[in-house]
Amino acid sequence: MSPQALETLMSDIETSDPLDFSDLAIDEAGARSLMAQHFCQLDESLSDAGLDAEDRVAVMAAIAAHTMEANFLIHIQRLRDQGEGFDLRRWMAERGFGG
């Protein structure tokens, strides 16, 4: 996959889940390009190290899951900082998480 193809897919995702770059020194196109290039370079490095496509997908899935975990943590910390009384269990239940 090329960085440009990945940027297009990222842009499609961001249409339904936009990111806020308003107070950053990089715009969304620049950030998207940087991350797409990095991701493709990582894939190439994994291939050069001898990983087949299935193993590279597994590594990329682990990276994506870890990134989602970090994003979740940052989001929860922001919600907690916005005011007292933030209830994580209630927040998760309202979104269909947990049991």
N, CA and C atoms as an extended XYZ file, in Angstrom:
297
Properties=species:S:1:pos:R:3:atomname:S:1:resname:S:1:resid:I:1 pbc="F F F"
N         0.857       -1.176        0.000 N   MET     1
C         0.000        0.000        0.000 CA  MET     1
C         0.896        1.229        0.000 C   MET     1
N         0.523        2.187       -0.777 N   SER     2
C         1.294        3.431       -0.842 CA  SER     2
C         0.842        4.395        0.250 C   SER     2
N         1.712        5.332        0.629 N   PRO     3
C         1.293        6.344        1.602 CA  PRO     3
C         0.077        7.129        1.116 C   PRO     3
N        -0.002        7.398       -0.190 N   GLN     4
C        -1.132        8.160       -0.730 CA  GLN     4
C        -2.442        7.378       -0.582 C   GLN     4
N        -2.402        6.075       -0.844 N   ALA     5
C        -3.602        5.251       -0.676 CA  ALA     5
C        -4.020        5.207        0.790 C   ALA     5
N        -3.042        5.110        1.673 N   LEU     6
C        -3.341        5.102        3.104 CA  LEU     6
C        -3.912        6.439        3.548 C   LEU     6
N        -3.371        7.537        3.029 N   GLU     7
C        -3.897        8.867        3.350 CA  GLU     7
C        -5.358        8.982        2.927 C   GLU     7
N        -5.689        8.435        1.768 N   THR     8
C        -7.076        8.472        1.293 CA  THR     8
C        -7.991        7.707        2.243 C   THR     8
N        -7.562        6.533        2.666 N   LEU     9
C        -8.366        5.745        3.610 CA  LEU     9
C        -8.509        6.479        4.950 C   LEU     9
N        -7.417        7.082        5.411 N   MET    10
C        -7.474        7.837        6.664 CA  MET    10
C        -8.450        9.000        6.536 C   MET    10
N        -8.410        9.667        5.407 N   SER    11
C        -9.316       10.792        5.173 CA  SER    11
C       -10.767       10.340        5.194 C   SER    11
N       -11.026        9.173        4.607 N   ASP    12
C       -12.385        8.626        4.614 CA  ASP    12
C       -12.859        8.363        6.041 C   ASP    12
N       -11.980        7.840        6.878 N   ILE    13
C       -12.332        7.580        8.276 CA  ILE    13
C       -12.596        8.892        9.003 C   ILE    13
N       -11.762        9.887        8.742 N   GLU    14
C       -11.885       11.165        9.437 CA  GLU    14
C       -13.142       11.928        9.056 C   GLU    14
N       -13.750       11.564        7.931 N   THR    15
C       -15.010       12.199        7.538 CA  THR    15
C       -16.074       11.946        8.599 C   THR    15
N       -16.105       10.723        9.126 N   SER    16
C       -17.110       10.393       10.147 CA  SER    16
C       -16.588       10.580       11.564 C   SER    16
N       -15.287       10.765       11.724 N   ASP    17
C       -14.689       10.931       13.044 CA  ASP    17
C       -13.591       11.982       12.949 C   ASP    17
N       -13.962       13.265       12.770 N   PRO    18
C       -12.966       14.322       12.528 CA  PRO    18
C       -12.057       14.568       13.732 C   PRO    18
N       -10.849       14.979       13.418 N   LEU    19
C        -9.868       15.317       14.430 CA  LEU    19
C        -9.730       16.837       14.490 C   LEU    19
N        -9.389       17.355       15.650 N   ASP    20
C        -9.276       18.798       15.835 CA  ASP    20
C        -7.808       19.209       15.868 C   ASP    20
N        -7.372       19.894       14.816 N   PHE    21
C        -5.989       20.360       14.721 CA  PHE    21
C        -5.894       21.866       14.945 C   PHE    21
N        -6.940       22.481       15.457 N   SER    22
C        -7.037       23.933       15.502 CA  SER    22
C        -5.904       24.619       16.258 C   SER    22
N        -5.370       23.996       17.285 N   ASP    23
C        -4.339       24.678       18.066 CA  ASP    23
C        -2.963       24.024       17.945 C   ASP    23
N        -2.746       23.306       16.853 N   LEU    24
C        -1.471       22.630       16.652 CA  LEU    24
C        -0.663       23.279       15.534 C   LEU    24
N         0.625       23.025       15.545 N   ALA    25
C         1.522       23.600       14.544 CA  ALA    25
C         1.552       22.783       13.257 C   ALA    25
N         0.721       21.745       13.172 N   ILE    26
C         0.630       20.923       11.965 CA  ILE    26
C        -0.841       20.808       11.594 C   ILE    26
N        -1.119       20.829       10.298 N   ASP    27
C        -2.519       20.680        9.880 CA  ASP    27
C        -2.837       19.205        9.665 C   ASP    27
N        -4.122       18.926        9.455 N   GLU    28
C        -4.511       17.525        9.356 CA  GLU    28
C        -3.909       16.836        8.147 C   GLU    28
N        -3.762       17.522        7.025 N   ALA    29
C        -3.154       16.905        5.842 CA  ALA    29
C        -1.691       16.569        6.112 C   ALA    29
N        -0.987       17.464        6.785 N   GLY    30
C         0.412       17.207        7.124 CA  GLY    30
C         0.562       16.055        8.094 C   GLY    30
N        -0.290       16.016        9.101 N   ALA    31
C        -0.242       14.926       10.078 CA  ALA    31
C        -0.599       13.599        9.424 C   ALA    31
N        -1.622       13.620        8.585 N   ARG    32
C        -2.049       12.404        7.886 CA  ARG    32
C        -0.913       11.885        7.004 C   ARG    32
N        -0.263       12.785        6.267 N   SER    33
C         0.834       12.390        5.394 CA  SER    33
C         2.000       11.812        6.194 C   SER    33
N         2.343       12.466        7.299 N   LEU    34
C         3.438       12.002        8.151 CA  LEU    34
C         3.163       10.600        8.687 C   LEU    34
N         1.957       10.379        9.199 N   MET    35
C         1.612        9.076        9.769 CA  MET    35
C         1.517        7.995        8.693 C   MET    35
N         0.966        8.331        7.535 N   ALA    36
C         0.860        7.357        6.445 CA  ALA    36
C         2.250        6.934        5.974 C   ALA    36
N         3.146        7.906        5.819 N   GLN    37
C         4.510        7.579        5.400 CA  GLN    37
C         5.205        6.705        6.447 C   GLN    37
N         5.032        7.060        7.713 N   HIS    38
C         5.643        6.272        8.793 CA  HIS    38
C         5.100        4.844        8.791 C   HIS    38
N         3.805        4.705        8.655 N   PHE    39
C         3.174        3.384        8.672 CA  PHE    39
C         3.679        2.534        7.518 C   PHE    39
N         3.783        3.122        6.338 N   CYS    40
C         4.271        2.389        5.166 CA  CYS    40
C         5.748        2.033        5.307 C   CYS    40
N         6.534        2.920        5.891 N   GLN    41
C         7.943        2.609        6.144 CA  GLN    41
C         8.073        1.467        7.142 C   GLN    41
N         7.218        1.463        8.154 N   LEU    42
C         7.221        0.380        9.131 CA  LEU    42
C         6.881       -0.940        8.448 C   LEU    42
N         5.861       -0.927        7.595 N   ASP    43
C         5.478       -2.139        6.877 CA  ASP    43
C         6.645       -2.645        6.023 C   ASP    43
N         7.331       -1.728        5.355 N   GLU    44
C         8.480       -2.108        4.524 CA  GLU    44
C         9.597       -2.697        5.394 C   GLU    44
N         9.847       -2.101        6.542 N   SER    45
C        10.882       -2.612        7.448 CA  SER    45
C        10.534       -4.010        7.952 C   SER    45
N         9.276       -4.227        8.266 N   LEU    46
C         8.840       -5.555        8.717 CA  LEU    46
C         8.994       -6.580        7.602 C   LEU    46
N         8.663       -6.177        6.378 N   SER    47
C         8.834       -7.060        5.223 CA  SER    47
C        10.315       -7.377        5.014 C   SER    47
N        11.151       -6.352        5.105 N   ASP    48
C        12.601       -6.550        4.948 CA  ASP    48
C        13.159       -7.466        6.025 C   ASP    48
N        12.520       -7.482        7.192 N   ALA    49
C        12.952       -8.339        8.296 CA  ALA    49
C        12.462       -9.773        8.125 C   ALA    49
N        11.688      -10.017        7.048 N   GLY    50
C        11.261      -11.374        6.747 CA  GLY    50
C         9.847      -11.726        7.160 C   GLY    50
N         9.076      -10.779        7.661 N   LEU    51
C         7.695      -11.080        8.041 CA  LEU    51
C         6.820      -11.149        6.798 C   LEU    51
N         5.991      -12.170        6.743 N   ASP    52
C         5.061      -12.269        5.618 CA  ASP    52
C         3.865      -11.343        5.860 C   ASP    52
N         2.976      -11.270        4.889 N   ALA    53
C         1.853      -10.324        4.963 CA  ALA    53
C         0.993      -10.556        6.207 C   ALA    53
N         0.725      -11.811        6.530 N   GLU    54
C        -0.122      -12.111        7.693 CA  GLU    54
C         0.531      -11.637        8.987 C   GLU    54
N         1.831      -11.867        9.113 N   ASP    55
C         2.531      -11.428       10.324 CA  ASP    55
C         2.605       -9.903       10.390 C   ASP    55
N         2.784       -9.246        9.239 N   ARG    56
C         2.822       -7.779        9.226 CA  ARG    56
C         1.464       -7.218        9.615 C   ARG    56
N         0.383       -7.833        9.149 N   VAL    57
C        -0.958       -7.389        9.530 CA  VAL    57
C        -1.148       -7.556       11.039 C   VAL    57
N        -0.643       -8.638       11.594 N   ALA    58
C        -0.762       -8.855       13.045 CA  ALA    58
C        -0.024       -7.764       13.814 C   ALA    58
N         1.183       -7.408       13.370 N   VAL    59
C         1.934       -6.338       14.027 CA  VAL    59
C         1.189       -5.017       13.888 C   VAL    59
N         0.681       -4.726       12.689 N   MET    60
C        -0.046       -3.479       12.466 CA  MET    60
C        -1.323       -3.436       13.307 C   MET    60
N        -1.995       -4.576       13.454 N   ALA    61
C        -3.199       -4.623       14.293 CA  ALA    61
C        -2.843       -4.348       15.748 C   ALA    61
N        -1.712       -4.879       16.198 N   ALA    62
C        -1.267       -4.619       17.571 CA  ALA    62
C        -0.950       -3.142       17.759 C   ALA    62
N        -0.308       -2.536       16.768 N   ILE    63
C        -0.009       -1.106       16.835 CA  ILE    63
C        -1.302       -0.300       16.870 C   ILE    63
N        -2.265       -0.656       16.016 N   ALA    64
C        -3.547        0.053       15.990 CA  ALA    64
C        -4.275       -0.096       17.320 C   ALA    64
N        -4.293       -1.304       17.879 N   ALA    65
C        -4.974       -1.531       19.156 CA  ALA    65
C        -4.293       -0.751       20.282 C   ALA    65
N        -2.973       -0.726       20.281 N   HIS    66
C        -2.242        0.032       21.300 CA  HIS    66
C        -2.533        1.531       21.166 C   HIS    66
N        -2.577        2.014       19.947 N   THR    67
C        -2.874        3.429       19.702 CA  THR    67
C        -4.288        3.763       20.156 C   THR    67
N        -5.235        2.859       19.897 N   MET    68
C        -6.608        3.078       20.359 CA  MET    68
C        -6.665        3.098       21.879 C   MET    68
N        -5.894        2.231       22.513 N   GLU    69
C        -5.841        2.199       23.976 CA  GLU    69
C        -5.304        3.524       24.520 C   GLU    69
N        -4.230        4.033       23.913 N   ALA    70
C        -3.652        5.308       24.340 CA  ALA    70
C        -4.651        6.444       24.126 C   ALA    70
N        -5.329        6.445       22.986 N   ASN    71
C        -6.326        7.465       22.692 CA  ASN    71
C        -7.480        7.405       23.696 C   ASN    71
N        -7.917        6.209       24.028 N   PHE    72
C        -8.972        6.015       25.019 CA  PHE    72
C        -8.563        6.608       26.361 C   PHE    72
N        -7.327        6.311       26.770 N   LEU    73
C        -6.826        6.815       28.041 CA  LEU    73
C        -6.791        8.342       28.051 C   LEU    73
N        -6.286        8.934       26.991 N   ILE    74
C        -6.232       10.403       26.893 CA  ILE    74
C        -7.641       10.986       26.937 C   ILE    74
N        -8.573       10.377       26.214 N   HIS    75
C        -9.947       10.873       26.181 CA  HIS    75
C       -10.584       10.792       27.571 C   HIS    75
N       -10.404        9.682       28.246 N   ILE    76
C       -10.974        9.515       29.590 CA  ILE    76
C       -10.355       10.523       30.560 C   ILE    76
N        -9.053       10.735       30.450 N   GLN    77
C        -8.414       11.723       31.327 CA  GLN    77
C        -8.970       13.123       31.078 C   GLN    77
N        -9.215       13.471       29.832 N   ARG    78
C        -9.810       14.780       29.516 CA  ARG    78
C       -11.211       14.895       30.078 C   ARG    78
N       -12.004       13.850       29.936 N   LEU    79
C       -13.366       13.874       30.490 CA  LEU    79
C       -13.317       14.027       32.005 C   LEU    79
N       -12.411       13.326       32.638 N   ARG    80
C       -12.267       13.402       34.092 CA  ARG    80
C       -11.845       14.807       34.513 C   ARG    80
N       -10.966       15.435       33.733 N   ASP    81
C       -10.483       16.782       34.050 CA  ASP    81
C       -11.543       17.858       33.832 C   ASP    81
N       -12.572       17.572       33.037 N   GLN    82
C       -13.600       18.574       32.726 CA  GLN    82
C       -14.527       18.836       33.899 C   GLN    82
N       -14.610       17.931       34.785 N   GLY    83
C       -15.498       18.181       35.914 CA  GLY    83
C       -15.541       17.013       36.863 C   GLY    83
N       -15.999       17.296       38.035 N   GLU    84
C       -16.085       16.254       39.054 CA  GLU    84
C       -17.275       15.354       38.768 C   GLU    84
N       -17.195       14.174       39.277 N   GLY    85
C       -18.302       13.256       39.154 CA  GLY    85
C       -18.296       12.416       37.889 C   GLY    85
N       -17.194       12.410       37.146 N   PHE    86
C       -17.145       11.576       35.948 CA  PHE    86
C       -17.168       10.119       36.368 C   PHE    86
N       -18.096        9.375       35.799 N   ASP    87
C       -18.270        7.963       36.124 CA  ASP    87
C       -17.923        7.134       34.888 C   ASP    87
N       -16.757        6.516       34.908 N   LEU    88
C       -16.282        5.751       33.755 CA  LEU    88
C       -17.223        4.598       33.422 C   LEU    88
N       -17.694        3.887       34.434 N   ARG    89
C       -18.590        2.742       34.170 CA  ARG    89
C       -19.881        3.195       33.488 C   ARG    89
N       -20.433        4.303       33.938 N   ARG    90
C       -21.658        4.826       33.315 CA  ARG    90
C       -21.374        5.266       31.883 C   ARG    90
N       -20.265        5.985       31.691 N   TRP    91
C       -19.873        6.470       30.370 CA  TRP    91
C       -19.716        5.297       29.408 C   TRP    91
N       -19.062        4.231       29.863 N   MET    92
C       -18.871        3.048       29.014 CA  MET    92
C       -20.195        2.363       28.722 C   MET    92
N       -21.055        2.240       29.729 N   ALA    93
C       -22.355        1.598       29.536 CA  ALA    93
C       -23.201        2.351       28.535 C   ALA    93
N       -23.135        3.682       28.576 N   GLU    94
C       -23.900        4.516       27.630 CA  GLU    94
C       -23.444        4.285       26.191 C   GLU    94
N       -22.226        3.799       26.013 N   ARG    95
C       -21.675        3.570       24.683 CA  ARG    95
C       -21.644        2.091       24.313 C   ARG    95
N       -22.247        1.267       25.154 N   GLY    96
C       -22.351       -0.156       24.844 CA  GLY    96
C       -21.128       -0.984       25.185 C   GLY    96
N       -20.240       -0.444       26.022 N   PHE    97
C       -19.059       -1.190       26.446 CA  PHE    97
C       -19.313       -1.836       27.788 C   PHE    97
N       -18.627       -2.898       28.050 N   GLY    98
C       -18.701       -3.529       29.368 CA  GLY    98
C       -19.914       -4.428       29.498 C   GLY    98
N       -20.030       -4.949       30.689 N   GLY    99
C       -21.124       -5.884       30.892 CA  GLY    99
C       -21.894       -5.649       32.141 C   GLY    99
